[in-house]
Amino acid sequence: MTIDPIQLIKRLYECFNSRDIDGVLEALDDDVAWANGMEGGHVYGHDALRDYWTRQWAVVSPHVKPVGFKALENAAIAVEVIQSIFDLNGRPLSGQAHGLKDKTVIHIFRMNGDKIKRFDIQD
């Protein structure tokens, strides 16, 4: 059974916004390459990604809302996303040292079968 990649990605955003790391990881290839929006570069694999999100969610409370999807070449999906970043008390951020901020970005998901193999961010 083939999974609809757009439905898979929508579910991924739901899991991320509810802080369900295991739910997100289910959709990802074991050796996924995931863009590190806080520090730059990429995080590789489930364990490193779990660590990255745990660290991220200890300092900020991000929320990502997909507003548009576009199929690209090579089994890739571009998603227009409204990214909102709050402090741990739900207030808008100010004076933060990390690279996260409120903005609209494009997330690029590359598939490997029914799993996400790579995630990139385009500003």
C-alpha positions as CSV (number, residue, x, y, z in Angstrom):
1,M,0.0,0.0,0.0
2,T,1.4,3.4,-1.0
3,I,1.1,6.2,1.4
4,D,0.0,9.7,0.1
5,P,3.1,11.8,0.9
6,I,1.0,15.0,1.4
7,Q,-1.1,13.2,4.0
8,L,2.0,11.8,5.7
9,I,3.6,15.3,5.9
10,K,0.3,16.8,7.3
11,R,0.4,14.2,10.0
12,L,4.0,15.0,10.6
13,Y,3.2,18.6,11.3
14,E,0.4,17.6,13.7
15,C,2.8,15.4,15.6
16,F,5.5,18.0,15.7
17,N,3.1,20.7,17.0
18,S,1.9,18.4,19.7
19,R,5.5,17.4,20.6
20,D,4.9,13.8,19.7
21,I,8.5,12.9,18.7
22,D,7.8,9.2,18.2
23,G,4.9,10.1,15.9
24,V,7.2,12.2,13.7
25,L,10.0,9.6,13.7
26,E,7.6,7.0,12.4
27,A,7.4,9.0,9.1
28,L,11.2,9.3,8.8
29,D,13.8,7.0,7.2
30,D,16.2,5.6,9.8
31,D,19.1,7.7,8.5
32,V,17.1,10.8,7.7
33,A,18.9,14.1,7.1
34,W,17.0,16.9,8.8
35,A,17.7,20.6,8.6
36,N,18.8,22.2,11.9
37,G,16.8,25.4,11.9
38,M,18.5,26.6,15.2
39,E,22.2,26.1,14.5
40,G,22.5,25.4,10.8
41,G,23.5,22.3,9.0
42,H,21.7,19.0,9.3
43,V,20.9,16.4,12.0
44,Y,21.3,12.7,10.9
45,G,19.2,9.8,12.2
46,H,16.5,9.3,14.7
47,D,18.6,9.6,17.9
48,A,20.3,12.8,16.8
49,L,16.9,14.3,15.8
50,R,15.3,13.3,19.1
51,D,18.2,15.1,20.9
52,Y,17.9,18.1,18.6
53,W,14.1,18.6,19.2
54,T,14.5,17.9,23.0
55,R,17.1,20.7,23.1
56,Q,15.0,23.0,20.9
57,W,11.8,22.5,22.9
58,A,13.7,23.3,26.2
59,V,14.3,26.9,25.0
60,V,11.5,27.7,22.6
61,S,8.0,26.6,21.6
62,P,7.8,26.5,17.8
63,H,4.5,26.0,15.9
64,V,4.5,25.3,12.1
65,K,1.4,25.6,10.0
66,P,1.4,24.3,6.5
67,V,-0.5,26.5,4.1
68,G,0.4,25.1,0.6
69,F,1.8,21.9,-1.0
70,K,3.6,21.4,-4.3
71,A,4.9,18.2,-5.8
72,L,8.5,18.7,-7.2
73,E,10.8,16.4,-9.2
74,N,12.5,13.4,-7.7
75,A,9.7,12.5,-5.2
76,A,10.1,15.8,-3.4
77,I,7.3,17.9,-1.8
78,A,7.6,21.7,-1.2
79,V,5.5,23.0,1.7
80,E,4.8,26.7,2.4
81,V,4.8,27.0,6.2
82,I,4.0,29.8,8.6
83,Q,6.5,29.3,11.4
84,S,5.7,30.9,14.7
85,I,8.2,30.8,17.6
86,F,7.2,31.5,21.2
87,D,9.0,31.3,24.5
88,L,8.2,28.5,27.0
89,N,5.4,30.7,28.4
90,G,3.7,31.1,25.1
91,R,4.8,34.7,24.5
92,P,6.3,36.0,21.3
93,L,10.1,36.0,21.3
94,S,12.4,39.0,21.6
95,G,16.2,39.2,21.8
96,Q,16.9,35.6,21.1
97,A,20.4,34.4,20.1
98,H,19.3,31.3,18.1
99,G,18.3,31.5,14.4
100,L,14.5,30.8,14.9
101,K,12.0,33.5,14.3
102,D,8.5,34.1,13.0
103,K,8.4,33.9,9.3
104,T,7.0,32.1,6.2
105,V,9.4,29.5,4.9
106,I,9.4,26.7,2.4
107,H,10.1,23.2,3.7
108,I,11.3,20.6,1.2
109,F,10.7,16.9,2.0
110,R,12.4,14.3,-0.1
111,M,10.8,10.8,0.0
112,N,12.3,7.4,-0.1
113,G,9.4,5.1,-0.7
114,D,6.9,5.7,2.1
115,K,9.4,7.5,4.4
116,I,10.9,11.0,4.5
117,K,14.6,10.7,3.6
118,R,15.6,14.4,3.8
119,F,14.2,17.7,5.1
120,D,15.5,21.1,4.0
121,I,14.4,24.7,4.8
122,Q,14.3,27.5,2.2
123,D,13.9,31.1,3.5
